[in-house]
Amino acid sequence: MRACVFGAGLVAVAALVATPAAAIKKVAYPEIKVEVAAVYKPDPAFEAMHKAFADAAAKKDAAAMFTLVGPTFLWTAQNEPTIEFDLGRNALHNFKVVFGFRELGKDVDGPVENGPYWEALQAFAADGTFYAANDSGNLVCGPIGASVVDEQAFEQARKAIAGPDDEADWYFTLAETSVAKAPGDTGPPIAKVGTVALPVLSVYPEASADKPSTAPTHLEVLLPSGKSGWIPAASARALVSERLCFAKTPDGSWKIAAYDQAE
């Protein structure tokens, strides 16, 4: 369920761009409850920064984007610095490498395979769900995340449905969600789920050769009963995904502070 590949082994925002998952066993599994992070409600300064970020991403305005990078930008994996993160270079250098404006190890901007990764930046800008990543509230990340309540049950579920070649991609619902029998079906729902994690079987519409970056509107999910149904893509987020974080500076402005890549 990964879209365009970044340089240095990175992937685009799996929470927003999906492709059909590998074969999954359609069997019953334990319900996987999750705790969704508390939603951060942006202050005016954050809203202004996010608008500038979205505008720069939409217009592919590199100069405007670079002004939004904070002085201590970090490149992490599961909150630990990656081996590619260059402590000897400044924050802007590392941001440029992460998002394909500059090759790893180079001193100047230049051609990068498939770069710059504007689609990834646009996906971060389009999501609009955030959570406070520390108690002081001066570090905010998106898209919003969740944690599994019972890791043992989750492991049992993963093993129960795992296909022969790969494991399922799991998404979590942000609130109680109705499950339809088909994408966009307006009839009575076949089920309702709370805040749970669900494996994704396929997406609608699927990406095509002429539209490889088509964002899905609906996700086909496997319910704990072993039956499948469809939920709006907007109602769920990937349980494991890249996140972009923003920090509040001493003068009250917000800057891009970190990129945390998925496993």
N, C-alpha and C positions, 0 to 999 in steps of 0.2 A: 504494500500500500504506500509506496514511496514514489514521488514524482521526479522532477528534474534533479539530477545529481550535481551537488556543488563540487568545487575543487577540494582537495585534501580529504576526500571521503565524506563530506557532509551531504545532507539531504534537505530537500525543501520542506515546507511546513506540512507534515503529514496530517495535522488536524484539519486542514482545509482542502487539500487536493488528494483525492483518493482514486485508486484503481481497484479492480476486482481482486479479492483475496485468493490465496491458494485454496485447494479443496479442503473443506472442513467437514468433519463427521456431524451429521444432523442428529445428535442424540441429546438426551436430557443431561443437565449439569447443575451443580449447586448455584443458587442465585448469588451474585456477587454485588454486595452493597458497597457503596463508596461514600466518602465524605468529601463534598465539594468545597474548595477553598472559599472563604468569604469574599464576596465581590467588592472590589475597590471602586468607590465612587469618585471620579476625577474632580479635582479642584480646577478653578479657571485656568491656572497656569499649565496644568497638565493637558487640559482640553486644547489650549492654544498650541502647545508643543505637538500634540497628536495631529492636529489639523495640518500643521506645517510639515510633519512627517508624511502624512497621507498625500499632501499636495506634491511634495518632492518625489515620492515614489510613483505617483500617477504620471507626472510629467517627465520622469526619468532625469531629474535635475540633480546631477551628482554634486555640484557645488553647494546647493541648498541642503542636500542630505548630509554632507560632511560637516556643516555648521552645527548639526544637531548631535554630533558624537561627543560624549563627555570625555574629560581628561583622564579618566581611569577605566576606560573600556576594557572588559575582561572577556576572554573566550574560554568557555568552560564546557565540561561534559559531566552531567549530574553534580553540578556545583563545584567541581574540581577543575583547575586549569588543564587544558588539553596540552598534548606534547607539541602541537603546532603553535601554541600561543608564545609569542616572542617577547620575553620580558625586557629584552634590550632595545626594543622599538617602542615608539609612542602609541597612544591609543588609536589614533587615526590609521596608522599603518595596519594594525591588527584588524580593525573594522574593514579596511579595504580588502585584505586577504580573505576574510570570512565571506564577504559578499561579492567576490570576483572582480574587483576593480584593479587588483594587483596580484601577481603570482607569489606564492609562498617563497620566501628567501630573496625576493627582488627588492630593490631600493626605490623603484619608480613604478608608476602605473603603466599598464600595458595590456596587450591581449591576453585573455584568460579563456580557456575552453568553456563555451556556453555562458560566459560572464559578460557584463555584470549580471548578478542574479536579481534583477528587478522584480521578477514574479514572486520571489520569496519575500522581498520587502513589501510588495503590494499586498500579499496575503497577510502579513503581520498587521499592516495598516487597516485592512478590511475587517479583521476579526472583532475588535472592540470589546473583548472581555478581559478584565484585568483582576489581579489580586495583589495584596500587599505581601511582599516576600520577607519583611522583617517587622518587628513589633513597633518600631518608630514610624512606620508608614512612609519612609523616604526612599524605599526601593519597591518598585511596582513592576510586575511581570505579566505578560500575556502570550498566548491565550491562557485562560483560566485552567487550573489543574484540579485534580482530585486524588485521593489516596484510598486504596482498598482497605476495607474494614477487617477482613479475615484473609490473611495471606495464604493460610493453609487451604481454605476452600478455593481460593483463586488458582492455586497450583493444581488442585484436583480437577477443576473445570478445564484448565488449559490442556492437561493431559487427556481428558476425556474426549475432547473435540479435535485434537491436533490431527492434521492431515499427514500423509506420508512424506511430504517434502518440506513443509513449513508450518509454523504456528499461525494462528489467527491474529489479526489486528483487532484490538479491543478499544471501543469507544465508550464514554460514559455520558449519561443523560444529565442535563443541568437541572431538571425538575421533573415532576410527574409528566409522563409523555404517553400519548395515545399511539398505538401500533396499528397501521392500516394493512389491508391485504394486498395493496398495490400502491405504487407511487402516486400521491395526490388523490387517492380514493376518498370520497366524501361520505361513504356509508359508515355504519356503526363500526367502531374499532374492534379488532379481533382480540386486543388485550390492552392493558395499561401497565406501565412500569414506573417505579419510583426512581430515585437516584441510584442507578445501578450501572455496572459495566457490562457491555454486550459485545460479542464477537461480530464482526462485519463480514457478510457473505459476498455482497456485491454493491454497486452504486448505480444511481440513475441521475442524469444520463451518463453513459460510459464515455471515456475519452476516445477520440478517433484520430486517424492520421492527419486530417485537416484541422482538427481542434484538439491537440494533445494536452492542453492545459484546462480543459473544460472542468469547471467546478461542479461537483454533484449537488443536486437539490434534495436527494433522498438516499438513505442508506438502508440496505436490506440487512437485518440483524437476526441472529439466532437467539430465540428466547430460551429461558431455563427449561421450559417444557420440551424442548427439542423441535418446536415448530418455528417457522420464520415469518417475518413481517417487515413492514417498511416504516421508518420514522423520518421526519424532516432532518436534513443534514444540519440545519441551524440549531436543532435541539440537543446536539451532542458534540463532544470534542474528543480527540484521541487521548487515550490514557497515557501514552508515551509520545511526546512530540517535542520539537524545538520550541524554545521560548526566547523572547526578546525582553530585556529588562531596562527600566528607566530609573534614574536616580535624581533626587531633588538636590540641587546645588545650594550652597550657603546664601546665594542671592535670591533664592526662591524659584528659580527656573528649573526646568526638567531637561535632562539630556539622556541619550542612549548610553546605557552603562554596561550592558553585558549581553552576550549571546550564549545561551546554554543549549548545546546540541543534544539530540537524543542518543540513546545507547548505540 
